Amino acid sequence: MYAVIFRAEVNRLDEAYVEMAARMRKLAMEKYGCTEFTSAIEGANEIAISYWQSQEQIRRWKQDVEHLAAQEFGKSKWYRSYHIQVVEIIREYRSNH
């Protein structure tokens, strides 16, 4: 299992961002096999974590034409900066309390 951690310093988010984010989440999950997607914005910081079964799924997602267009909007309009990490989940713990 792998996770993609996206962290960004927000420049300005608008209605187009909200629509694009929803579209990208749906595309990642329905077409590329993302199993879970969580995001949060606090002040000028955004973090999104998506979970994947394979690195190949992540590579295909990164190269999707719609996703590439969304990345360009992010760079030019929505974010001041961003940082992406792809990590392998070695161990996982849960509590049902």
Secondary structure, DSSP 4 states (H G I P E B T S, - for coil): -EEEEEEEEES---HHHHHHHHHHHHHHHHHS---EEEEEEETTEEEEEEEES-HHHHHHHHT-HHHHHHHHHIIIIIEEEEEEEEEE---------
